[in-house]
Amino acid sequence: MESELHSIGELARASGLGVGTLRYYDGAEVLIPAWVDPQTGYRWYRPGQLADARLLARLRRVGLPLAGIRAVLGAAPADGEARRVLDAHLRRLEDGLADARRELSLIHAMIDQREQPMPTSPADLRLTVPAEDLAAALDAVRFAVGGDPEMPALAGVLFEPDGPVLRLVATDRYRMAFAEVPASGDTPDRPAAGTIVPTALADALRALLNAGAAEVTLTLGGGLVRAEAGEHRIEGAALDFDYPDHRALTRLEPEHRITLSAAELRAGVETGATRTLPSGPDGADCAVTVLTLSDDGSLTVATDPAPGGFRLAVNRDFLLDALAAGQPGQLVLELGGPIAPLAIRTPGRAGTFSVLMPVRLPEPA
């Protein structure tokens, strides 16, 4: 019998697969030897199995998962199953490449920021902003302020003058929130260096805005923050740190824009299924919501977040926080891919939105 068969070493040399790899695929019931010597355990293969081994080697090179390899090698001739498996794998590779390009673009921006951090010590600027708008802006970003003692620069809200608007930014690295307020006074022609208003001072400013004044005057610079509303005034020290560059996250290029009701999405998240994955700031396990796109392009909360199709996973509590901070009514969700940030916007308020970092789902077994 052995004279009609290929030894495992011969098959390895002819196919380009290692002997250990052939043993693995025997154990996985993908490429099973025609005969195994009961005395030595040595594996022997039929001549016709050489073509399967060579095909298997190429499927491995393109990264086809084990289940796909098994499906291709086991597909009946001319039934189209092998081509369907390969076409689906090619789509995953193309989607992954697009996601990787977006992620690398953000990484480049982060590297640029490390080498040229945004300054946060502007010359004195005196700005006047509507009190009601500033209150709404603080409410929109407050949930994203960081609290990690290892990241003191994030323990506040960035006030960044930019021409006729004052931009507020907050982040804890896992989520980021933006809001814009119309401003007058010493408005710069282009984005000025920002001032980090510490959390306690930002909260005191929010309370000041309830005093009934129509406008508030802010003085930023020299390491101090001063706010005057009517007869009331507060003042405090700014945080003397470099704030992370947020500009890359204002230039997202989503593949999908979904308009939906904020109340419906909140209800779906609150009642929908979750997965438990490490996704919190301390790496602890957290409840994760998986968002999917149906065949008609509508967004749903997955009831059974199984592999297949578009899936974007986010920390459930972070998503609910972002929805609570936003305006009621319609929302626009911008989705770029499973490893791209999720942007949550309110129509008509282009400069006010939040961004959630995705949670990577484990690969199917």
RORODO-562868 format. One line per field, with one value per residue (C-alpha): residue in one letter; chain; y, z, x. Coordinates in steps of 0.1 Angstrom, whole numbers, plus 5000, padded with zeros to 4 digits. Example, Ala and Ser with C-alpha at 12.3 -4.5 7.8 and 13.67 -1.06 7.14 Angstrom:
RORODO-562868
res: c(A, S)
chain: c(A, A)
north: c(4955, 4989)
up: c(5078, 5071)
east: c(5123, 5137)
//
This chain:
RORODO-562868
res: c(M, E, S, E, L, H, S, I, G, E, L, A, R, A, S, G, L, G, V, G, T, L, R, Y, Y, D, G, A, E, V, L, I, P, A, W, V, D, P, Q, T, G, Y, R, W, Y, R, P, G, Q, L, A, D, A, R, L, L, A, R, L, R, R, V, G, L, P, L, A, G, I, R, A, V, L, G, A, A, P, A, D, G, E, A, R, R, V, L, D, A, H, L, R, R, L, E, D, G, L, A, D, A, R, R, E, L, S, L, I, H, A, M, I, D, Q, R, E, Q, P, M, P, T, S, P, A, D, L, R, L, T, V, P, A, E, D, L, A, A, A, L, D, A, V, R, F, A, V, G, G, D, P, E, M, P, A, L, A, G, V, L, F, E, P, D, G, P, V, L, R, L, V, A, T, D, R, Y, R, M, A, F, A, E, V, P, A, S, G, D, T, P, D, R, P, A, A, G, T, I, V, P, T, A, L, A, D, A, L, R, A, L, L, N, A, G, A, A, E, V, T, L, T, L, G, G, G, L, V, R, A, E, A, G, E, H, R, I, E, G, A, A, L, D, F, D, Y, P, D, H, R, A, L, T, R, L, E, P, E, H, R, I, T, L, S, A, A, E, L, R, A, G, V, E, T, G, A, T, R, T, L, P, S, G, P, D, G, A, D, C, A, V, T, V, L, T, L, S, D, D, G, S, L, T, V, A, T, D, P, A, P, G, G, F, R, L, A, V, N, R, D, F, L, L, D, A, L, A, A, G, Q, P, G, Q, L, V, L, E, L, G, G, P, I, A, P, L, A, I, R, T, P, G, R, A, G, T, F, S, V, L, M, P, V, R, L, P, E, P, A)
chain: c(A, A, A, A, A, A, A, A, A, A, A, A, A, A, A, A, A, A, A, A, A, A, A, A, A, A, A, A, A, A, A, A, A, A, A, A, A, A, A, A, A, A, A, A, A, A, A, A, A, A, A, A, A, A, A, A, A, A, A, A, A, A, A, A, A, A, A, A, A, A, A, A, A, A, A, A, A, A, A, A, A, A, A, A, A, A, A, A, A, A, A, A, A, A, A, A, A, A, A, A, A, A, A, A, A, A, A, A, A, A, A, A, A, A, A, A, A, A, A, A, A, A, A, A, A, A, A, A, A, A, A, A, A, A, A, A, A, A, A, A, A, A, A, A, A, A, A, A, A, A, A, A, A, A, A, A, A, A, A, A, A, A, A, A, A, A, A, A, A, A, A, A, A, A, A, A, A, A, A, A, A, A, A, A, A, A, A, A, A, A, A, A, A, A, A, A, A, A, A, A, A, A, A, A, A, A, A, A, A, A, A, A, A, A, A, A, A, A, A, A, A, A, A, A, A, A, A, A, A, A, A, A, A, A, A, A, A, A, A, A, A, A, A, A, A, A, A, A, A, A, A, A, A, A, A, A, A, A, A, A, A, A, A, A, A, A, A, A, A, A, A, A, A, A, A, A, A, A, A, A, A, A, A, A, A, A, A, A, A, A, A, A, A, A, A, A, A, A, A, A, A, A, A, A, A, A, A, A, A, A, A, A, A, A, A, A, A, A, A, A, A, A, A, A, A, A, A, A, A, A, A, A, A, A, A, A, A, A, A, A, A, A, A, A, A, A, A, A, A, A, A, A, A, A, A, A, A, A, A, A, A, A, A, A, A)
north: c(5000, 5024, 5023, 5039, 5066, 5098, 5099, 5130, 5143, 5139, 5157, 5185, 5191, 5190, 5213, 5238, 5229, 5218, 5184, 5199, 5218, 5187, 5170, 5199, 5198, 5160, 5167, 5194, 5169, 5191, 5170, 5134, 5109, 5079, 5055, 5058, 5030, 5015, 5006, 5039, 5064, 5076, 5093, 5084, 5103, 5094, 5110, 5129, 5146, 5166, 5190, 5195, 5202, 5228, 5245, 5244, 5261, 5290, 5293, 5297, 5324, 5346, 5342, 5321, 5309, 5272, 5270, 5285, 5262, 5232, 5246, 5251, 5217, 5200, 5217, 5196, 5203, 5230, 5239, 5274, 5271, 5274, 5306, 5320, 5314, 5330, 5360, 5366, 5364, 5389, 5414, 5410, 5416, 5447, 5460, 5453, 5472, 5502, 5501, 5498, 5528, 5549, 5537, 5544, 5579, 5585, 5569, 5593, 5622, 5610, 5607, 5642, 5654, 5637, 5654, 5688, 5690, 5716, 5745, 5754, 5788, 5815, 5852, 5867, 5866, 5881, 5865, 5871, 5841, 5835, 5820, 5795, 5782, 5778, 5759, 5735, 5731, 5722, 5697, 5681, 5675, 5670, 5632, 5626, 5644, 5621, 5610, 5589, 5603, 5590, 5614, 5648, 5667, 5651, 5662, 5692, 5707, 5723, 5758, 5765, 5798, 5794, 5825, 5833, 5802, 5788, 5751, 5729, 5695, 5667, 5632, 5602, 5585, 5561, 5588, 5624, 5651, 5684, 5715, 5749, 5782, 5815, 5840, 5877, 5899, 5890, 5863, 5850, 5846, 5809, 5783, 5797, 5777, 5762, 5765, 5735, 5744, 5719, 5698, 5716, 5750, 5739, 5727, 5760, 5778, 5757, 5766, 5803, 5801, 5794, 5829, 5843, 5864, 5864, 5865, 5855, 5870, 5847, 5857, 5830, 5831, 5836, 5803, 5817, 5813, 5841, 5841, 5870, 5868, 5899, 5906, 5872, 5862, 5831, 5826, 5798, 5783, 5765, 5731, 5735, 5705, 5698, 5686, 5657, 5667, 5662, 5674, 5639, 5630, 5660, 5647, 5613, 5597, 5575, 5548, 5549, 5578, 5566, 5590, 5576, 5586, 5592, 5578, 5546, 5540, 5546, 5521, 5496, 5500, 5498, 5466, 5450, 5421, 5428, 5410, 5412, 5422, 5441, 5477, 5500, 5526, 5501, 5472, 5456, 5437, 5459, 5454, 5460, 5468, 5455, 5476, 5460, 5472, 5453, 5446, 5478, 5499, 5506, 5504, 5479, 5467, 5431, 5406, 5378, 5394, 5365, 5368, 5380, 5413, 5447, 5448, 5477, 5471, 5500, 5503, 5503, 5527, 5551, 5550, 5557, 5586, 5601, 5598, 5614, 5643, 5649, 5666, 5647, 5641, 5628, 5617, 5610, 5581, 5580, 5546, 5539, 5502, 5478, 5494, 5530, 5555, 5560, 5596, 5607, 5640, 5661, 5675, 5713, 5713, 5705, 5714, 5696, 5658, 5629, 5601, 5567, 5544, 5509, 5477, 5450, 5418, 5385, 5365, 5336, 5303)
up: c(5000, 5009, 4973, 4961, 4987, 4995, 5029, 5051, 5043, 5006, 5008, 5029, 5003, 4973, 4989, 5008, 5041, 5071, 5086, 5118, 5098, 5081, 5115, 5127, 5098, 5103, 5139, 5127, 5102, 5072, 5054, 5068, 5057, 5036, 5060, 5093, 5102, 5134, 5146, 5140, 5136, 5104, 5080, 5043, 5017, 4983, 4952, 4947, 4981, 4968, 4950, 4982, 5001, 4976, 4977, 5015, 5014, 4993, 5015, 5045, 5027, 5023, 5059, 5054, 5088, 5096, 5091, 5057, 5047, 5058, 5038, 5006, 5007, 5016, 4990, 4963, 4928, 4909, 4937, 4942, 4979, 4976, 4956, 4981, 5010, 4991, 4980, 5016, 5028, 5002, 5013, 5049, 5038, 5019, 5049, 5072, 5049, 5048, 5086, 5090, 5067, 5088, 5120, 5107, 5097, 5134, 5146, 5124, 5138, 5174, 5166, 5152, 5184, 5205, 5185, 5183, 5211, 5211, 5233, 5261, 5274, 5252, 5256, 5275, 5255, 5266, 5250, 5254, 5249, 5254, 5288, 5276, 5248, 5271, 5296, 5268, 5256, 5291, 5295, 5262, 5271, 5308, 5307, 5288, 5312, 5324, 5359, 5357, 5381, 5357, 5330, 5347, 5315, 5309, 5342, 5328, 5297, 5270, 5260, 5225, 5208, 5170, 5151, 5159, 5181, 5214, 5211, 5242, 5243, 5269, 5267, 5289, 5259, 5255, 5245, 5234, 5233, 5213, 5216, 5200, 5213, 5193, 5207, 5203, 5216, 5212, 5187, 5169, 5131, 5135, 5163, 5193, 5219, 5244, 5281, 5302, 5327, 5356, 5363, 5396, 5380, 5350, 5373, 5392, 5359, 5350, 5383, 5376, 5343, 5362, 5378, 5349, 5331, 5293, 5286, 5303, 5298, 5298, 5303, 5293, 5296, 5319, 5336, 5349, 5340, 5349, 5342, 5348, 5345, 5357, 5393, 5397, 5391, 5396, 5389, 5392, 5379, 5345, 5342, 5331, 5307, 5270, 5259, 5234, 5198, 5190, 5154, 5138, 5154, 5138, 5103, 5104, 5071, 5078, 5054, 5068, 5081, 5098, 5110, 5138, 5168, 5200, 5221, 5200, 5201, 5239, 5244, 5222, 5241, 5275, 5267, 5241, 5245, 5256, 5257, 5286, 5274, 5287, 5276, 5307, 5314, 5339, 5315, 5336, 5320, 5310, 5292, 5255, 5230, 5194, 5167, 5133, 5100, 5086, 5049, 5043, 5059, 5092, 5124, 5152, 5185, 5180, 5199, 5191, 5183, 5162, 5136, 5101, 5085, 5099, 5137, 5158, 5195, 5220, 5258, 5267, 5296, 5275, 5247, 5272, 5286, 5252, 5244, 5277, 5270, 5235, 5224, 5222, 5188, 5157, 5158, 5130, 5137, 5116, 5113, 5097, 5105, 5133, 5145, 5136, 5162, 5163, 5160, 5174, 5160, 5163, 5130, 5127, 5154, 5133, 5160, 5188, 5188, 5207, 5196, 5212, 5207, 5195, 5215, 5195, 5193, 5197, 5165, 5161, 5171)
east: c(5000, 5028, 5041, 5008, 5008, 5027, 5044, 5037, 5072, 5067, 5033, 5049, 5077, 5053, 5026, 5048, 5030, 5051, 5048, 5035, 5009, 4997, 4994, 4973, 4949, 4946, 4935, 4911, 4896, 4904, 4930, 4928, 4955, 4944, 4962, 4980, 5005, 4991, 5026, 5044, 5015, 5031, 5006, 5002, 4982, 4966, 4981, 4949, 4953, 4983, 4959, 4940, 4972, 4983, 4949, 4950, 4984, 4971, 4940, 4962, 4983, 4952, 4942, 4910, 4898, 4897, 4859, 4862, 4891, 4870, 4840, 4861, 4878, 4845, 4824, 4807, 4819, 4800, 4776, 4791, 4798, 4835, 4832, 4807, 4831, 4860, 4839, 4828, 4864, 4875, 4849, 4861, 4897, 4886, 4866, 4895, 4919, 4896, 4893, 4931, 4937, 4913, 4929, 4964, 4953, 4943, 4975, 4996, 4976, 4983, 5020, 5021, 5004, 5031, 5058, 5040, 5014, 4987, 4997, 4974, 4987, 4971, 4974, 4945, 4913, 4880, 4850, 4812, 4789, 4752, 4747, 4720, 4742, 4772, 4750, 4739, 4774, 4787, 4758, 4767, 4804, 4804, 4798, 4831, 4855, 4882, 4888, 4919, 4946, 4972, 4959, 4955, 4953, 4919, 4904, 4887, 4870, 4891, 4879, 4892, 4884, 4880, 4870, 4833, 4828, 4841, 4846, 4843, 4860, 4861, 4875, 4885, 4902, 4873, 4848, 4850, 4824, 4824, 4802, 4803, 4790, 4788, 4813, 4821, 4849, 4886, 4878, 4909, 4910, 4919, 4919, 4937, 4955, 4930, 4925, 4918, 4891, 4893, 4862, 4853, 4856, 4836, 4808, 4809, 4806, 4776, 4759, 4767, 4748, 4716, 4717, 4695, 4721, 4716, 4754, 4786, 4820, 4849, 4886, 4910, 4948, 4977, 4969, 4935, 4899, 4874, 4836, 4813, 4775, 4756, 4768, 4783, 4819, 4840, 4877, 4902, 4934, 4935, 4952, 4988, 4990, 4990, 4956, 4955, 4949, 4912, 4914, 4916, 4882, 4865, 4875, 4860, 4849, 4820, 4807, 4772, 4750, 4718, 4690, 4669, 4649, 4670, 4642, 4640, 4677, 4678, 4650, 4667, 4700, 4683, 4664, 4687, 4711, 4747, 4780, 4804, 4839, 4869, 4860, 4861, 4888, 4905, 4902, 4874, 4846, 4817, 4783, 4788, 4761, 4765, 4749, 4741, 4728, 4698, 4693, 4674, 4702, 4684, 4704, 4693, 4706, 4716, 4695, 4719, 4752, 4765, 4793, 4783, 4774, 4782, 4788, 4800, 4804, 4805, 4804, 4767, 4769, 4790, 4764, 4736, 4756, 4761, 4724, 4714, 4738, 4723, 4692, 4659, 4644, 4663, 4699, 4724, 4748, 4780, 4796, 4829, 4835, 4840, 4872, 4863, 4848, 4811, 4799, 4765, 4752, 4721, 4709, 4714, 4742, 4772, 4798, 4781, 4785, 4801, 4824, 4827, 4857, 4847, 4852, 4869, 4848, 4866, 4871, 4847, 4862)
//
